[in-house]
Amino acid sequence: CLWVRNLRLKRRLPGPFAWPVVGNAMQLGQMPHITFARLAKKYGDVYQIRLGCSDIVVLNGDKAIRQALIQHSTEFAGRPNFVSFQMISGGRSLTFTNYSKQWKVHRKIAHSSLRAFSSANSQTKKAFEQHITAEAMELVHAFLQQSEDGQYFDPAHEFTVAAANVMCALCFGRRYGHDDLEFRTLLKRLDKFGETIGAGSLVDVMPWLQSFPNPVRSIYENFKSLNDEFFTYVRDKVWQHRETFDPDVTRDMTDAIINVIEYGKDSGLSKEFSEATMTDLIGAGQDTVSTAMQWIILLLVKHPDIQAKLQTAIDKAVGPDRLPTMEDRHNMPLLDAFIYEMMRFTSFVPVTIPHSTTADVTIEGLHIPKDTVVFVNQWSVNHDPLKWKDPHMFDPTRFLDENGALDRDLTSSVLIFSTGKRRCIGDHIAKAEVFLFTAILLHQCCFESDSAVVSLDCSYGLTLKPLHSSLRAKLRGSCWA
Ligand code: HEM
């Protein structure tokens, strides 16, 4: 009887037929997260695919994902030992290394430093908010300048610079202008980062593709050189901090990290982890937040009625004589609802960074062996028709109750920062940035697209990025009728 039970528990995972050599690589299509959700309808929420030489388990839907990442948090807390992951942050990345005692210490140090510099007390909160406000105002000026004479522009790059600048202000105590060519060029190159490490990227699962000249090989080479370049840039800044370090004066987050890692009691991490931590934090905080802002602005021009309602709500809460602040947040539930709906609807981090199992584990009666690569399909949670009415409709009011207040139960059902042991450690920072950027941009400007039909087409990677974004800005008061 026990034998039969064990056999049933260890049932082979369901999944589509995998072709020799390539497995299911050719079936992923342009939008793998949508393919994954479609396959879940046929094979269930937990199934297996094969990509090149790797068996991969795909998790879909709220129940299976939370069961895996929360109930079996340690077993699902690993990262695969992909070659590309070792090219990041000098090989000492906190984000891309496997579960271990050392990783736990590293994550704890990074997490508490982020908290210390963004939300630990009213002084740090205020200083952090001032950095965001300054960047938002830079954006307003840049957008108005680029809209001069009725011109249209793509805001993607300005958002990248703004998000990176907020992180640089925290990490290095200084920002870099929108005109700083070295900084802009570096960030432009990083734009391609997510294509290589997004779930479904083939470079790591078909290593044999590197052995002859082809586009995959050049993706790998580019990926290595862009990571080396970014790491060197950040490392130089950390070195400068180390040379002038005074344990009695903490100038910024780099000093705080050096203090804990290099002067702390038994951090167990070598000093090279200081530069890796800063590289990880600046990298993680830049692409994600700027992508969120690209979607926000696109949805605002696609839905001018919502744009107008948000402006009315902001005007009512703030008035014309000052800028919005974080304290206004509780008086603007519609803006929060709009941001949550943007995150749900676009699911712009559709699949988390690949996980791997740290031990044999059974979920939904299916056995998954240790060291299996796992894809977590966040999009499937945010588009589950059992959870969301008309999931393919963009409707911020779904997050408001009958009194117009934010429905906290529903907002916590949106999955974009992942959950469990690998959950994003920058969620508070990201939410503050997205809220203030949006509030200030809408308080100051109105935005209009160059075409009547605004396309939401996007490219796939770790983040989904809009393909067509062309808009112009006008100062409030002189807006289009
Ligand atoms: C990891 C989302 C902003 C730092 C992640 C993961 C997701 C995510 C999905 C992977 C979780 C997993 O693999 O299960 C986002 C989104 C953001 C954002 C949607 C913006 C809207 C930030 C910011 C920072 C940050 C601003 C830092 C300042 C990190 C780090 C990790 C991470 C360090 C790695 C955690 C680990 O592997 O233990 N984020 N993130 N993120 N995020 Fe974020």
Residues whose N, C-alpha, C, O or C-beta is under 5 A from the ligand:
A	BS01	HEM	L94 T95 L281 A284 G285 T288 V289 A292 V349 T352 I353 I416 F417 S418 T419 K421 R422 R423 C424 I425 G426 I429 A430
